[in-house]
Amino acid sequence: MLRAVHMNLFKLSPEMFRSNKNTKFKANFTASLFLILILGIMVVSCNREEKTMDNQNVGTITNESSSVGVEGITKYQLDNGLTVILEENHSSPVVSVNVWVKTGSACEIDGEYGLAHVHEHMLFKGTEKRKVGEIARVIESSGGDINAFTSFDETVYYVVIASRFLDTALDVLSDAMQNSTFDPEELNKELEVVVEEIRRGKDSPSRNLSEKMFSTTFTAHPYGRPVIGSEESVRSFTREGITDFYKKWYTPNNMVLVVVGDFETSKVMPKIEELYGQYPSRELPECDIAEEPVQEGMRTYVINKPLQEGYFSLAYHVPNAKHEDTPVMDVLSNILGGGDSSRLFQNIKEDKGLVNSIYAYAFTPKYEGIFTVGGSIDPVKSKEALSEIVKEVNRFKYEPVSDEELQRVKVNLESDAIYTKETMQGQAQKLGFFEVETDDYKYEEEYLDKVSKVTPADIMLAAQTYFNDENLTAGFLLPTDSITIKEEEIKSIAENASKEVQKGTADNGSGEILVEKDLMAKNEAPQSVTEDSETPKSKSEVGTAGEVKKYVLDNGITVLIKKNDSVPLFAARAAFLGGVRYEDQATNGISNFLSRMLTRGTESRSALQIAQEIESIAGEVEGFSGRNSFGVTVESLSKSFVPAMDIFTDVLLNPSFDSEEVERARREILADINRQGDNLLRTTVNLFLDTLYTEHPYKLDPLGTVETVSEVDSESLRDFYNKYARPENMVITVVGNVNEDEVFETIKKDFGGMIKGSTPAPVIKADAPPSEIREKIETKKDKAQTHILLGFQGPKLDDEDHYSIEVLNTIMSGMGGRLFLELRDKKSLAYSVTSFYTPGLEPGFLGVYIGTAPQKEDEAIQGMKEQLELLLKDGVSDEEITRAQNYLIGSFEIGLQQNSSQAAKITFDELYDIGWEEYNKYPEKIYAVTKEDVLKAARKYIDLDKYTLVIVKPEDES
C-alpha cells in the first residue's frame, strides 16, 4: 500500500473478521479484490462498430455500449500498444483515472520478492519535473485523491478527482509512469517505510492468517508468496534492481488506462494521445509462472500468537476467472456464506453459536484461485466448529440447493452491476479488473449470463469436483496459551465430517443419483432472472439531482427527500439523537446493542425472515449507532422501493427484542469487544479517549464493556428504545431514483401514527480541557510496532472554529501534508502517519498519530511535537490553505456520489441542528477560511503544555 492512513481514525473500515452485516452480495471481481485487501496490500448484447478517426493518431477505435452502463464505452489502442477504456458518466462531477500495469508480484523472480510493491511506492517519489511530495500535493491541491495498490497479477495507480481537473490527473499519472527518477536516497528512505509496513502486518491477525493460508495452499505457484515481500528481501533492493524491473514491465503495451466519469470522450482522446502517445513500447518478456501441482492430500497448520481471539481458514483449489465453473462457485460461495441469510451465518454462527464471524468467498484471479471459508472463533469451540463447517461445505455435493436460495443469490450478483455504477471509482476498477484478468472489459456481461443459467445440478457437480478432502488446506491462528486443537487433529476432524455427510445422504437416497437426474435436464432453457430487472437509464432518460424537500409531520418527525435519477437505486436513513452521548458508565454500549437488535426480529418477522426478504430484492437493511445518534438504514433497487420500505418501517416501529436474539447479539458484541485487543490502532484510540475525557460520555467505548453488555436484557433495550426512539427526536431521509410524492405519502402513512411526546434528553456536561499533560502507556506481548497518539480537545460541530480546524487537519494530513512529508518521506519514521479531527455536539478531539518501530518511538514523538510547534510558531502558507480547501471540497464531492452518503450527510446535519442546508453551504464555508483563522484556531486548541499522549507498544522482553 502506498499511502499512510489518510482517514478519520475514528471511522475505521471493518476488520476482515467483523460480524457479517453486509447483505449486498458481490460479483467475482469484488470478491477477488476483497481477498487482495485482506492480504494487507491495497495494497477496491453489445453492438460493435469499428471505425477510424482521421484527425487523431490513436489507432483503432472500438465504440461499444455497456450492458449495464449509463453511457457508451469506448475502447481503443494507441500505436504504442496502450489500451484505453473510456466511459462517460455525468451523474456526478467526478472522474476516476486508473492505470493498470499488468504485472504484480507473481512475475517476480528470485531476488525480486516484494519488488513490484516497492516499485509502486517509488513511482510517486518524484519525477524529472515534480519533486518528492509534489505529485500528491498537485492532486490534493486540485481536490483529488491519489493512491495505488499491488496484487499478485497487477499494480494499479489511480486518481479520483473533480472532473474539472481531469487534465491534471491524466498529466500526473502520465508523468509518474514515464519519468520517475528512482532517486537512490529516496529509495533508501522508502525501503524503511515498506519495512514499517511489513512490521505493521505482523501485528495483524488477518495478515498473519492469510499469508499462512496462501503459502500452505500454493507450494509452487507465486501466489504462495506475500505480495509485500520480507524485511530481508526489501532491504536488499537497489536502484539498479528497481530500474531493471521498470524497464522490463512498465511499457505501454503492458498497461491499460481506464477513465470513467464526467467528461466528453472527443475532448479526452487528444489529451491522452498527447500525454501517453510518445511513451515508447518495448518487447515484453515472458512472465514465468510455475504451475501449481495437483494437491494430493489435506494440508493443515496451527499458529499461536498473543491474541484475544482465534481465527480460522479453509481453502480449496479452484480455477481461474474465466473458467466455466467460476460463475457456479461464485453462486455457491454466496449461498454458503454471502449474507445474513447464508447457511454459514444462520447455521454455524446464529443457531449453533460456534463462531463469532464467518464468510465464504471464491477468489478466482488470472491463474488458479481458492475457495475459502474463514472467520473468528472462541478457541474452545475450534473442533466442533471445524466439523460443522466442513459438513456444511460437503452438503453441496449431495443435496441440491433450493430454488429460493438460488434465485436470491442470482438477483444479488446481478444487481451488483448497478450498485457499482454509483461511483466512478467503482466502475473504473471493475472495467480495469475485467480487462486485465480476463482480457475483455465486457466479460461481466458474459459472466452474468452464465450466473443466470446456473442450476442446482451445476452446483452439485462443481462441489463434487472441488470440495474433496485431499484438495483442502485448513488451519487456525490461536492465542498463545490455547491448545484447543492440534495440527494433527484437523485432518481427522475434517475427514470424519466429510464421511458423516456422505453416509447421511447415501442413507436417504440422495447424492449421485439426484445429480444424474438433474444433469439430464441441464440443457433445458433456464428461467432468466434478468428479464424484469431494472438497469440504469440511457443518457436521454437520466435526470439530475434535485433539491432537498423538507417536511415536518404533525407528530414532529422531520422528513427530507432528495431526488437523484443517476442510477435506479435509493437509500433511506432514520436517525434519533442518542448513541454513546446518551449513555453512562452503567449503560455503556446499549445504543450499539439496540442498533443490532432492530434488525433481529419484529412482531411479524423473524431475524431470518428479515434477512431473506431484504436479500431477495438485492437490498440491505441494518441498524447503526455512534457517538451522537442511532437508527436504521436501507438501500435497494428503486423498483423494490415498496417492499424495502416496508421492512425499514417494520424494524423501526415494531422491534421484538426477542430474548433468544438478545443472547445471540450479546455473544456477537462480547466477541467484538474481545477482538478489539487484537487491533492495536483501535486499542490506542480507546485509550486516548478514556484519557482525554474524565466525565463526558465520549470517553466510553461505543461497544460497551464486558460488564455492561452482560447486564443488557430485553427490558432494558425496550426501555431505552421507548425513551429515545420518539418522533420529535427523529429525522428520516430518502435519496435516490424515487417519486418524491410517493415517498412522502408512504412515510406519512407509516410513521404518522407515532405518538408525539417529549424526549427527556440527559444532562450532558462538557469536560474542561486538560490543564496538564496526561500520559498513558499500554504494552502488548509479541508485537512489532509502537502506536502513538498525541491529541487535544477540539471544537463542537456548531463552533465557528470547526471549519478552520478541518482545513488545519487537511494541511497536516494526507500524502501532501506536513506529517507525511516530514516524518515519512524525509525521516522514514513510519508507514502510517496522519492527523485526525472529530467534532462533537460537545467538544470533540483532534491530534496526530503515528505507527513506528519501537526503537524509533522517542524520535517519532519528538517529530510530532516539532511539527506542532512549527505550526503554532509560523502558521500556514497561502499555498497550504488553497491545497487544503480544494482537497476538502473535492473530497466532499467525491464522497457524495452514493445515495447512502448523501442521505447520511443530510440526516445528521438536520438532526444535530446544523440544518440540512449545510449540504449546499459547506464549500462556501471552507473557502472562507483564511490562514489567520487557522493559526488562531490552532493556538486555541493545541497547547504543548497540556496535551494527552497515549502509547501502545510491544512488551520489553529484555
N, C-alpha and C positions, 0 to 999 in steps of 0.2 A: 504494500500500500504506500502511495506516495506521500500523502499529506498527514499532518498531525490531526489530533482530534479537534476539528473546527465545527463545533456544535455547542448547543446549550448542554452543559454537562448533566443537567437535571431533567432532560427529556431524552434519556438514552434509548437506543434501539434495544428490543428484547434480546436476551441471550438465545443461543441455539436451543437450549433446553427449557424454554419457558413453557408455561401452560398452554395447551392448544386452544386458542380462542380465535384463530384466523380461519374463517369458514369459506373464504373465496379460494377456490382451487386454482392451481397454476399449471400452465401447459409445460411442455417439455423444456423449452428454453429457460423458463423461470426456475424450474427445479434444478437444472444444471448450474445456473448462476447462484442459486441458494447454496449448493454444496461447495462452489468455489468460495463463497463468502465465509462459510463456516470453517474452511481451511485457514482462515485468517488473512487471506490475500484478497484485498478488494480490488481487493488486494491491498449485481444492479448489478368461375371460368373467366380467364384473362384474355382480353383481346390484345394481340401483339402487333405492333406496326413498326417496321424497320424504315428508318429514313436518315438522311444525312443533312448536315447544315453547312451550306457553302461558306457562310460568314464566320464559322468557328472551326478552329483546328482542334476538335475534340474527339475525333474518331467516330466510331459507330454509336448511334443513339437508339436506345430502345425505350419507347414510351409506353408504359404499362399502367393499367388501372388496378389498384389493390383490391383484393376480395373483401377487405374489411376497412378500407381507407375512406376518409372524407374526401381526399384529393387523389389524383393520379400519382403514380410513382414513376420517376424517370431513372433508368439505369443506362450508363454508358461507360466507355473506357477511353482514357486518354491514350495518345500514341505511345507513351512510356509504360503503359500497362496498368496504370492506376485505375481501379474500378471505382466508379462514383454512383451513389444512390441518393436521389433527391426526392423528398416528399413534402409538398406544400400542405400546411395545416394552419389555418388562420383563426383558430378558436381562441388562442392566447397570443399576446405579443412577445413570444418566446421562441428561441431556436436552440436546438441541440446539435452540436458538431462533434462527430466521432471519427477518429482514425483507428481502424482495426489493423494491427500488424499480425499477419497470420503465422506468428511464431511465438511460442511460450516456452515454459520450462522443459517440455517434452523433447525439444530439439537440442537441448544442451548435451555436451559430451563431457567425458572425464576432465576435471579441472574447471568446468564452467557451471557447476551446480549452484543455482541461485543468481546466475549472471543476467538472465532475462529480466528478473525483478530489479536488480541493481541498475540495469540499463534504463528501466522505466523511471527510476529516481533521477538519473543523470540527465535525461532529456529536458528536464525543467531547471537545470542548474546553470543556465547561461548559454547564449549563442554569440555569434560574432557581433551582433548589434544590440543584444539585450544582456545586461549583467545579471549576476546572481540575484534572485528575488524579483527581478523585473518582469518576468513572464507572468507570474501570479499577480503582481501589482497592476500590470496593464489590464488583465482580465477583471480583477476585482474593482479597479477604477471605472470599468465600464458596466459594473453591476452584475458581473457574471461569476461563475464558479468553475474552476479548472481542477481536474483530477485525473487519475489513471489507475488501472489495475492490471495485474499479471495473473494469468491462469496457466493451465497445462498447455493449451493449444493456441493462445493468442495473448497479445499485450494490447490494451485498449487505452487510448488517450482521448479525453472528451472535455468539451466546454458546454455549459448551459448558460445562456445569456439572453438579455433582452434583444429582440430581433433587430432593433435599430443599430446594434453593434455587431451584426453578423460578420461584416468585413474584418473587424478586429479579431474575432475568434478564428476565422479562416487564416488570417495572416500569422497569428501567434502559433497556431498548431503547425502551419507550414514551415515557419522558421525553426521551431523545435525539431521537427522531423529531419530537416535538411542541414541545419547549420549549428548543431550543438558542438561546443568546444571540448567537452570532456577534460576540463582543466584538472591536472594531477592533484593540485592542492585541494580543490573542491571534491575530487573523488575520495581522497583520504578522509575528509570530513564526513562525506555521505556514507562511507562504509561503516563509520562509527554509529551513524543514525540507524542503519539497517541492523547492525548488531543489537542495538537497543530494541528494535522491533522484534528481533528473534527472542530476546530475553523476555520481552512482554508476552510473547506467545507461550513461553514456558510456564507462565502463571495462569494460562487459560485452560480450563478443563476441556473445552470443545476443541481447541487446537491440539492438545495432547492426544485426545482420543482419536480424532480424525487422522492425524499423521500416523498413528499406530495402525489404524484400520487400513489405510491405503498401503502402507509399507508391508503389511502382512498379506493383504489380498493380492497385490501386484508384486511378484518377486522378480520379474524380468522387465516388464514394461515400465517406462519412466514415470507413469502415474504413481508409482510407488515411492517416488522421491518428493520431499516437501518443496513446493514452488520457491519458497524463500531461501532455501539452502541451509547451511550450517554456519556457525561462527567461524569455524576453521576455513571453510571454502570461501566465505565472503572476505575474510581478512587477506586471502591470497590474491585477490584480484588486482590487476594492474591496468593502467591506461591503455597499454597495448592490447590487452585482452578485451577491454571494452570496445575499442575501435575496431578490432578484428570482428567481433560479434556484430557490430553495427554494419560494417561493410558486407558481411555475409547475408544478413537477413533484412536490413532496413533499406529496401528498394521498392519503388512504386509498384512493380509487378507482383509484390507480396503484400499489398495493402488494399484496404477498402475504406473509402471516405464516405461517410453517411451524414447527410444534413436533413433534419426534419424540423419544420416549423413555419413561422410566419414570414415568408419570403416569396419572391417571384422567380421561378426557375430560369426564365430567359435572362434575368439580370445576374443570377448567381453563376451560371455556367461560364461566362467570360472571366469572372473573377477567379474561379477555380483553375481555369486554363492559365491565367497569368501567374498564379502563385505556385501551382503544382506541375504545370506543363513542362518546365525546364528541369525538373528533378530527374537525373539520369537513372535509367534502369540498369540492372546487372543480371547476369545469369545466376539463377538460384541453385544452390547445392541441394542434394537430397537430404531430407530430414530422416536420419537413420533411426527408425523406431523399432526396438526389439519387440518381437511378438510374445505375448504372454502365453506360456504353455497352459494346456488344459489342467485345471486343478483336479487332483485325483484323491483328495482326502480333506476332511474338515481341518481347518486351522483355528487355533484358539490362543488367547493371551489374557493375562490379568496384569494390570499396572496398579501399583499402590503409591499414593501421594497424600500429603496432609490436606485433606478436603473435608468439607462438611457433609457432602452428599456423594452418592455413587452415580456412575454414568455407564451406559452400555451401548453396544452397536453390533448389529448383524449385517453381513454383506454377502450378496450372491453376485457372481459374474453375470452380466447381461450384455447384449450387443450395443452397437453404436447408434448415433442419432437417426440414421437413415434406414436402419434395418426394419423389415416388415413387422417385427414383433414389438418395436418400441412404442407405438401407439397403444398396443394391448397392455404393455407393462405400465404405462402411464395411467391408464384407466384402472388397472389392478391396484396400483400404489395408492390411488385416491380412495378407492373403496376400502382398502386396508387401513390407511392412516392419514387421509386428507381432509379432515374436518371433524367437528364435534359429533357428527352422526356416523363417523367411520367405525369400523369394527374394533380397531385397537383402542380408540378413545373410549368407546362405550363399554367394551367387554373387559379390557385389561386395566384401564385407568378408573373408569367410573364404577362399574359393577364389582370388580374384584379388588380394586384398590391396590394393585400390585406395583404401579409405577406412579411417579409424580408428574411426568410428562412423557409424551411419546409421539413419534412421527414416522412416516414412511415416504421415501422418495425413490424414483428411478432416475439415476444420474447417467445420462446417455450422451456423452460428448462425441468428439470426432472419431475416437477409437473406442475400444471396448469400455463399457461402463460398469456400474454396480447398482444393484437394487439394495437399498439399505433401510433398516429399521433401527431407530435409536431413541434415546431419551434419558431421563434421570430417574433415580430409584433410591429407595431406602435399602442399604446393603443387605439387611437381614432378609429381604424378600427376593434376592437375586435368583436363587434356584427356581422358586416357583414361577417367578416372572418369566425367566428364560423358557421354561417348559411351556407355559401358556402362550407365549408369543410364537414359538415355533409351531405349536398346534394351529394357531390362527393362520399362519402363513401356509401351512400344508393343507388346510381345508380347501384352499382354492384348487388343489389338484384333483379333488374327488367330488366336490359339491358345487353345483352351478350357482353363480351369483343371481340375486333376484332381479327382476325387471326394474323394480323401483330403485335399487342401488345403481344399476347400470344407467338408467335414464338420468338420475340426479348427477352423476359424475360427468356424463357427456355434456349436459347443459352447462355445468360449471367450467369444464375445459374449453368449450366453445365460446362462452361469454368472456373468457379471459382476453380474447382478441379485442373486445370492446373496452374492457377496463384499461387495457394497455394504452388505448388511444387518448386517455385523459391527460397524459403528459407527453411532451416532446421527447424527453429523455427515455421514457419507457418504450416508445415506438422506435426511436433510433437504435436503442440497444437490441431490440428484437430483430430489426432488419439486419443489423450487423451480425448478430449471432447466427441467424439462418444462412446468411451469405457465406460466412466463414466456415461454419461447421458442416453445412450441407451443400455448399456451392450454389445455393439458389435462395435468394431472399423471399421468393414466393412459396417456398416449401411449406410454410404454415398452412396454405390452402389445401395442399395435398395431405398434410398431416391431419388436419381437422376432418377431412373427408374420410380418412382411414379410421379416425376415432369414432365417427358417426356409424361406422359399419362393424364395430367390434361386437362380438356375440359372447354369450356365456361359454360357448364351446371354445372360442378363441382363447379366453382367459384360462380355462382348464388346461388346454393344450400347452400354453405358454408356461403355466405354473409347473406342469409336469416336466417341462424341458429344463427349467432353471432352478426350481426350488428342490434341489437334491442335497442331501447331507454332505456329499463329497465336494459340492460347489459352495459350501458355506464357510465364511470366516466370522467367528463370534468372539467377543471379548468384553472386558469390564475395566473401568477406571474406578478404583475404590479407595476409601480412606485408608491411611497407613495401617491403622490398627484393626482393619476389617479382614477377617478370614472366613467370610460367609460363603465364598465359593472359590474353589481351587481350579487352576487351569485344566487339570486332568479330568475334572468333573464336568466341565462344559460339554465335552464331546458326548459323554454317555447320557447326560440330561437331554440334549438336543436329539440324539438318535432315538432315545426311548419315546420322546414326544412325537416324533415323526411316525414311528411304528404304531403308536397308540391311535393316531388319526387314521392311518391306513387300515388297521384292523377294524376300527369302529365303522368306517364307511363300507368296508367289504362285508361286514356282518349285516348291514341294512340294504345291501344290493345296489349301492351307488358306485361311482368311480368310473372305470374304463368303459363299461357298457353304456353309461349315460353319455360319455364323451363321443363314442362312436355314433350314437343316435343323433346327437346334435350336429356332428360333423356332416352327416348326410344332408342336413338341411342348411348347411353353411352358405351355400351359394344362392339361397333364396334372397330376393330383394329385401334388404333391411328397411325398417321404418326410419326415415330421416328425422333427426331431432332439430334440424335447422330450417325446416320449411316455414315455420311461423316465427322463427327467431328474428328479432329486430336488429338491424345493423345501422351504423351511423348514416345520417342523411348525406346525400350527394351535395356538391357545392352549392347548387342553386337553392337547396332547401335549408341550408344551415342558417340558423338565426344568430342573433347577437345577444351577449349577456345583458340582461335587463337591470333596472334599478331595484333596490330593495323596497318591498312594500311592507309596511308595518301596521299591525292591527293589535288592539287590546280587547280581549274578550271581557264580558261582564264580570266574570269571576277573577279577573286580574292577570290572566295568562297573556304574556306578550308573544305575538306570532310574527315572524319575519319570513318573507318569501322572496326568493330571487330566481328569476328565470334564466336558464343557461342551456341553449339548444345545441351546444357543440358536439355532444355525444348523447346517445339515448340512455342516460343514466340519471339517477337522482340520489341525493344524500339528505338525511334529516338528523337533527340533533335536538334533544330535550335536555336542559340543564337546570339544576337547582343550586342555590348557594348552599355551601356545606363543605364537605371534604375535611382534610386534616384541621383546617381552621376552626371547625365546629367540634373538635374533639378535645379531650384532656387526657391526663396520664391513665385514667381508669378506662376510658372508652377508645383509646388509640387503636386505629385500624378498622373501626366499624364502618366507615364510609367505603373503604375498599371492599370489605366483606359484603356490604349491601349491594354494591355495584355488580359483584359477581352473582349474587343471588337473584337479581332482577331477571336474568335470562335462564334461571334454573327452575322454571316452572311457574305457571299461573293457575288460577282456579279452573281453567278449562284445558290447559295444555301442560304436558309433562316437559321436562328439560329435553328429552329425546325428541318429542314431537316438535318443539320449537326449532331444534337443530335440523330436523328432517325437512320441515316446511320451508325454512328460510333458504336452505341449501338447494332445495328443489327448484327455486326460482333464481338461482345464482346470486343470492343476496348474502348479507352479513348483518347481524344484529348483536350488539354487545353493550354491556354496561361499562362505565368509566368512572373514575374518581381521581381527584388530585388534591392540591393543597387548598383550593378555594371552592370547589364545586364537585358535584357528582351528577350522573344522569345516564342516558342511553343514546346510542347512535344506531342508524340503519342505513345501508346502501343497497341499491338493487337496480335492475333494469327498469327503465321508465314504464315499459308495458306491464310490469308487475307492481306498479305503484299501490294498487288496492290491497293485494294480499300482504305486501311488505309492510304497509302502514297499519294493517290490521294486527300484525304481530307486534309491531312497535308500540301500538296503543295498549295492547293486552299486557305486555310485560311492564309497562309504566303504571297502569291503573290497577292491575289485578295480581300482583306477585303473591305467591302462596307461602313462601318461606317454609317449605316442607322440611321437616326435621331430618329426614334422610339426606336431602340435598344440602342442608346446613352442614352435616358431618362431612360430606364429600368436599364442599367448599373449604371447610376448616382444614382438612387434610392437605388440600392444594396450597392454601395460604401458608400453613406451617412449613411445608416443603420449600416454598418460595423464600420465606424468612431464613430458613436454614441455608439455602443455596446462596444467599447474599454473601455469606462468608467466603465463598469461592470467587467472588467478583471484587477484586481489590479496589477498583475505582469506586464502585458503589459503597464499599466499606468506608472509603476515605470521605466521600460526600456525606454519609450519615454521621460520621464522627465530627465533621466540620460543623454541620447544622446543630448538632447537640451541644457543641462547644460555644458557638456564636450566640445562640439564644439561650436564655436562662428560664423564662417562664412562657414565652409565646409558643403556641402550638406548632409553629414552623420548625421547631426543634425535633418534632416527632417524626418517626419513620412512617410513611403512608401505609405500609403493610401492617403496622402494629408490632406488638411483641408477642412472644410465645404465651406469656401470661394473659395478656388482654384478649388475644384471639381465642384462647382456650375458654374464656368466660362467655363469649358471644353465644346466644341462642336465638330461637325463632322469635321469642317475645321481645328481646332487646332490639332485634333487627326491625320488627314491625313497629315498635315504639319510635325508633329513630326515623323510619320512613314516614310514619304518620305525622311526625313533628315537623319535618322539613320538606317533604315532597308535597308542597302546597301550591295552589295555582298562583297566588300572589308572589311566590318565590321562584317562578318558573318562566323560562324562555324556550320557545320551540321555533326552530329554523328549518326551512326546506329550501334546498338549492338544486337546480337541475332542469332537465327537459320535462317540464310538467305544465299542466294547465293551472294557472295561479288561482283562478276562481274555484276550481275543483279542490285544490289543496286547502284553501281557506275553509270551504264548506265542510270538508272532511274533518279538519281539526276542530272546527266549531262544534260539529255533531259529536265527535268522540270525546273531546275534553271539556266542552262547555258545561257538563254536569258536575265537574269537580267543585266541591263546596268551598266557597271563599271563607277565609278566616284571617287570623293573624299569626304570622310565623315568629315565634319568640327567639330571635337571634341571640346567641350567647354574648355576654360582655367580654370583649377581647381587648386586652390592654397591651399596647406595643411595648416591647422591651426597649430600654435605653441602650444606645450603642455602648459597646465595651469601653471602659475607662482605663483599661490596662491591656497589656499583651497577654493573650491566652494561648497556651500551647498544650497539645496532647499528642502522645506518640503511642502507636499500637504496633506490636510485632507479630509476624506470621512465620511459621516454620516452612523451610524449604521453598522459599520464593526467590525470584531472580531480580525483581525491580523494587525500587522505593517510589511511593506515590506521595506527592507533596501538594498541599492546597493551602494557600495564604489568601485570606479574604476579610471582608468588612460588611457591615450592614449597608444596604442600598436604599434607593428611593421606593416610594409607593407608585402604583400604576398611574395615579392621578397627580403626581408631583410634577412641577414644571421641569425638574431635572431629569425626568425619565428619558426624554429624547436625547439629551446631552450625554447621558451615560450609555445609551445604545450606541451612539456614534463613537464614544471613547472605547467601548468594548470592541468594536469592529476595528478600530485603529490598532489595538493591541493584539487582536487575534487574527486568524487566517494565515494563509501561506505568504501573503504580502505584508503581514502585520509585524510589529516590533518584536514580539516574543519569538516568533518563528524565525525571523531573520537573525536575531542576536543569539538566542540560546540554542537553536537547532542548526541553522545554516552556518553560522560563524564558529560556534563553540562545540557543536556536536554533543550537547549535553543530553539530548532526548530524541525519541521518536515522536512522542506525544507531548505537546506543549500548547497551551491556549489560555485565553482569559474567558471569564464567564460572567453573566449577569442575568438574574431572575428577579423581576419586580414582584411586589405582592400587594395585597389590599391593606396590609400594614407593611412597615419597612421590609424590603426584600434583601438580597445579598449579591455581592459581586466579589471578584478576586481573580487569582491566577492559579493555574495548575500545571504540574509537570510530572512525568513519569521518567525516572532516570536510574542509572546504575547506583547501587548503594555507596560505592566509593566516590561518586560524584555528588552526593547529597549536599554537602556544605557549599560546594561551588554553585549548585543549582539554586539553592536558597539565596545565596548572595547575588546571583544573576537576576533573580526575580525582583529582589529589593532594589537593585541598581536601576532596573528599568522603571520601577515605580518612582524612585527618587528623581530620575531624569524627567519623567512626566510632570511631577509636581514642581520641579525647578523651571523647566523651559517650555512647558506646554506642548502643543502640537502645531504642525505646519499647515498652511493652506492646502498643500497637495494631499496631506493625510486626511484632512476634512473632506475634500472633494472625493477622494477614493472611498472613504467610509460611507459617505452619503449615497454615492452611486451604487455601492455594493448593497447597502441596506434596501434601497428602492428596487434594485434588480432582483434581489433575493425575495423581496415581498411579492413581486410579480410572478416569479418562478414558483414560489411556494403556494400560490393561489390557483394553480392550474386545475386542481381536482375539486370537485363539488364538495367533498368532505372537508377540505381545508378551508374553503370559503365559508361553509356552514359553521365551522369551529370559530373562525375569526369573528364573524358577525354575532354569533351567540354569546361568546364570552365578553365582548365589548359591551353588549347590551346588558348582560347580567351584572357586570361589575360597574354599571353606571358610568361607563366611558361614553356609551352611545354607539349604536351600530354605524353611525356616520363616520366614525374613525376609519372605517374601511376606505373611504374616499379622501380623508384628510391626512392620513399618515405620511404620504410623500411630501406634502407641503410642510408638515411639521419637522420632518427630518431635514429638509433643505433649508429650513430657517435657523438651524443650529450653527453657531459661529465658534471659532476656535477659542474665543474668550469664554463662551458658555461652557465649553468642555473643560477648560482649565479651572473655572470656578467650581464646577460640579466635582471634578477630581479632588480638589483641595477640600471640598466639603465632606466627602465620604471616605477618602483614603488618608489615613493617618498612620505612619510607620512607627508611632509610639503606642498604638492602640489596635493592633491587628490580631486576628485569630489564625494560628498556624497549626495544622494537623499533619502528621506524618504516619503513613502505614508502610512498614519496612520489613525486610527479612530479619528473622531472629539471628542474633550473633551466635554462631556455632563455635567460636574460638574458645 
